[in-house]
Amino acid sequence: MKEYVSRRRKTTRLGKGAREKILSRITELVPRDSPVPAILTQNMTFPAPRVVDSWNDMAHISVNEALLDRNLVITANRTDPAHSAFEVLRTRLLLALAENGWKRVAITSPTDGCGKTFTAVNLAVAMSRYEGCHTVLLDMDMRRPGNMADMLGARAPGSMAEFLRGGRAVETHLLRMGQNLLKIGPNLAIGLNDRVESYASEILKHADTTRVLDRMMSEMKPDVVLYDMPSVLSHDDVLAFRHHFDAVLLVSGGSVTSAEDLAEVVRRMGDNTPLLGVVLNRGE
């Protein structure tokens, strides 16, 4: 399993009241010995299949099976038994969204190094195998560019900030995975980023971003949009972007995230931000 942690943090105990507040918004955690996440929702329905013709103009990312394997896109070749945890995550997440009439999910973490991009990419690839589910995955972490592009082997994918300002068309910026034997479906569109943006939160809050994303939703008609966001406690990007997502999937690093971190994320996000679940990555 790829190491995402650059330093370890001491985990301390919360008082009973704070702990119960967190647990009241978390249905369940993945088993302690599981290497990758599982989600915690139930009693849901699944979107019906349909065809979206406007996806045909997108360029493709060449699929390199060995590269995906090295970069721990474990849902691609499915040789790692842990891929099944992402399939459970995929199905329960889709059902939860359908039950609530939601489409847009922010994937974030309390701090850096928890594996949120690892989670977002593997979840999106798993979703691509549902033929009737059209998924858009956007790299919105403009402060740490290139992580997602490197994982997938995309070269010079361009600037997410330029796309959000309206400088690139949807079909020009978004990419699909090329022909492959891994059954990564053509119903996955990916928007990447290779530039550092110092004013990321201002861009995310700008009216141009609203217009661009509204146009994307209108043209692409996705069933699910996954936003790979910066960590909550590092910047204000997630809060600035709040009106663009329906719910949050929070990734917790097994040896990185403290109980205080989780409590602070809950406090900052507020009671009006639905928390779909907490993913425990690299649980020990």
N, C-alpha and C positions, 0 to 999 in steps of 0.2 A: 504494500500500500504506500502510495506516495506520501512523503512527509510534508505537511503543510505548516508545521509549527516551527517558528524561528526561535521561540523562547517559551519556557513553561511558566505558568502562573499558579500561585497557590490558591486552592479552592477553599473557601471558608463557609461556615454554616450561616444560614439566615435565621432570624427569629421566626417563631411559629406563624405570626400574622402575615409577614412578608412571603413566607414559603407557601402558605395557603393561597395567597393572592395569585402567585404564579401558577400553582397547580390547578387553580380553578379555571385557567385559560388554556391548559395543556391537557389533552385527553389521555395521552399515553406517551411514553418514550420507547425508543427502540431498545431491545434487550442489551444488557451491558456488554456482552461479548460479541455483538454484531459489528462487523467492520464498516458497514454503510447503513444509510438511514431507512427507516420505515415511517409511514405517516399515520396519523392518528385521527381518522374520521370514519364515519359509517353512515348507513341508511341513505344512499344516494342513487342517482340515475345517470345514464350514459348518453352522450350526444349522438344523434342519428347521422349516418354517413351522407356526404354530399360532395359535389364536385366544384372546385374553384378554378376557373379557367385563367384568371389573371396571374397565376403563379408561373405561367409558362415562359415569361420573358426574363426570368432571373438567371444570372450566371451560376456556375456550379463550382463547388470546392472538390478538387480531386481527392478521392478516398484512398488513403494509404493505411492499410490494415495494420502494418507493423508500427507505424507512428501512433495510431490511436491506442494500440496496446501499450506502448511505452508511456503514453501520457495518461494512462488509467481511464480511458473511456471504456469502462468494462462492460457497458451495455451494448457495445458495437459487435465484438466477436463472441461475447457471452461465454468465454472459456472460464472466467473467474466465477465460481459459484455465487459470489456476492451480488451478481447482477440481478438475481431474483428479488432482492430487497427493493431495488429500484422499480421492478415491475409491480410490486405491491404498492409502492409509493405512487406510481403513475395511475393505477386504477382507482385507488381511493381518493387521490386528488381530483381526478376528473369527475368522479361521482359527487364529491363535495361541491365542486364548482357548479355542476348542473343542478344540484339540489337548491342552491342559493341564487341561481341565475347570474353567476359571476363568470368572468373570462380572464381577468388580468391579475397575475400573481407577482408580487415582489419577493425575490429570494435574496435574503440578506443574512447577516450574522452580527453578533454583538461587537466583535473586534475582527481584525484581519487574522488570517491564518486558520480559519475554521473549516475551509473547504466548500464555500458557497458556490464557486464556479464549477468545481468538480461535481457538486450536486446538481447544479442547473444543467450542465451539458449532458450528464448521464440520464437525467430525467427527461430531457427533450428528445434524446435519441430513442429512449424507451417509448415515448409517446408517438414517435414517427411510425411505429409499427402498427398502430391503430389506423387503419385505412380511412376511417370516417372522421378522424380528428386532425384538423389542420392547426398546426402549432407554429407560433412565431417566438423565437428566442432572441432577445436583444441584450447586448453587452452594454450596460449603462454605467459601468464603473470606469468613468473617464479619467480617474486619478491614477489608476494602475492599468494602463492600456496593454493589450497584446496577449493577455493570459488565455483568453478563450480562443483567439485566432491561432495561437501556438498549439493549443491542445488539438485543434482540428486540422492543422496544416494549411491554413489559408494564408496566402501571400498578399501583402499590401491591400488589406481590406478597406482602407479608407477611414475617414473620421466620422465618429458618431455625432460629434458636435455639429459638423457641417450638415449632416443629414437632418438633425433636429432643427437647424436654422432654416431648412428648406432648400439647401444648396444641392441636394442629390435626390433624385426620384426614388420612390419605394423600390421599383424593380431594378434600379441601378445599384442601390446600396445593399439590399438584402440578397442573400445567396442561398442556394440549396446544395445538398450533398449530391455529388455526381453518382453515376451508375456504380453499383457495387454488389458484391456477393454477400454482404452482411445483412441485407434486408433493412437497411436504413432507408426509410420511406421518403418519397419526393414531396410529401406533405409537411415537411419541416423547413421553415424559412429562418435564416439566421442573419442578424445584423451585428457586425463586429466593429471593433475600434482599434486603431493603432497609434493614436495621438494623445498626449497628455493635455488635459484641459483644466487650467487653474481655476476657472470660474464655472465649475461643473454645476453647482447648486443653482446658480443664477440662470443657467441655460435650461435646467430641468424645470424651473419655475416660470420660464418665459412663455408668452402667448404663442410664439412661433412653434414651440414644442407641442403645445396643445393642438394647433392646426395640423402639424405634420402627423402626429399620432392618430388624430381623428381621421385624416385622409388614409392612413395606413389601414385602420380598422374598416373603413368604407371600401377600399379597393381590395384588400386581401380577405376580408370576412373570416378571420381566424376563429377557431373554437376556443383556443387558449393562447394567451400571451404570457410568456415568462420573462420578467425583467431581472437580470443579474445586477443587483445594486451594490454600492459600497456598504461597508459595515456601518451600523447605526451609531456606534459610540465614537467613531473616528471623524465623521463629518455630518453635515446636516442635509445631505443629498436625499436620503430617504424621506425625511420630513418635507422637504421642498417638493418632492414628487408625489406626495400623498394622494392627490386627487386623480392620479392616473392609474392607480391600482385598486382592486377590490379587497384584497386580503394579502396577508404576509405568511410566507413559509420561512421560519427562522432556523438557521443552521448553527448548532452548538458544537464547538470543538472539544473532544473528550478530555484533552489535557491542557486546554487553553482557556475555556470559558469558565468563569467563576459564578457562583450563585448571585453575587452582587451584580455581575454583568447582566444576567437575565432579568433581575429585578429592575435595573436601570433601563433596559430596553422596553420593558412593559410600561414603565413610568413615562418614558419619552413618547412612545407610540400612542399612548392614551387609550381610554376605554372604547373609543369609537373606531379603532382600527382592528378589524377581525384578524385573529391569529389562527391560521389553519392548523398549525401544529409546530412542534419543535423536533427537528432532525438532530439526532446525536451521531456525529461523524467521528470515527476513530475511537469508539467506546472501548473502555478497558474494564 
